[in-house]
Amino acid sequence: MILNNIPLVDWGMGTALIAVFGVVCVIMILVVLNLMKSDKKK
């Protein structure tokens, strides 16, 4: 009965971490695409 009162998931922190992870992934993809476009072949 004690376990019913303990929140096992912190949805606020979880969604914040997922949002930060998503933003970091998008930024990394944009950086890689920018490097691919600016690559000058000789």
C-alpha positions in Angstrom: 0.0 0.0 0.0 2.9 2.3 0.5 4.0 2.0 -3.1 0.7 3.4 -4.3 1.6 6.8 -2.9 5.1 7.0 -4.5 5.1 8.6 -7.9 7.2 6.3 -10.1 7.4 8.7 -13.1 8.1 12.4 -13.1 6.4 13.4 -16.3 7.6 17.0 -16.1 11.3 16.2 -16.0 10.8 13.3 -18.5 9.2 15.5 -21.2 11.8 18.2 -20.6 14.7 15.7 -21.1 13.0 14.3 -24.2 12.6 17.9 -25.6 16.2 18.8 -24.9 17.4 15.5 -26.5 15.2 16.2 -29.6 16.6 19.8 -29.9 20.2 18.5 -29.6 19.5 15.8 -32.3 18.0 18.4 -34.7 21.0 20.8 -34.2 23.5 17.9 -34.8 21.7 16.9 -38.0 21.7 20.5 -39.2 25.4 20.8 -38.5 26.2 17.6 -40.4 24.1 18.7 -43.4 25.8 22.1 -43.3 29.2 20.4 -43.3 28.2 18.1 -46.2 27.0 21.1 -48.3 30.0 23.2 -47.6 32.5 20.4 -48.4 34.5 21.6 -51.4 35.9 18.8 -53.5 39.2 19.4 -55.3 
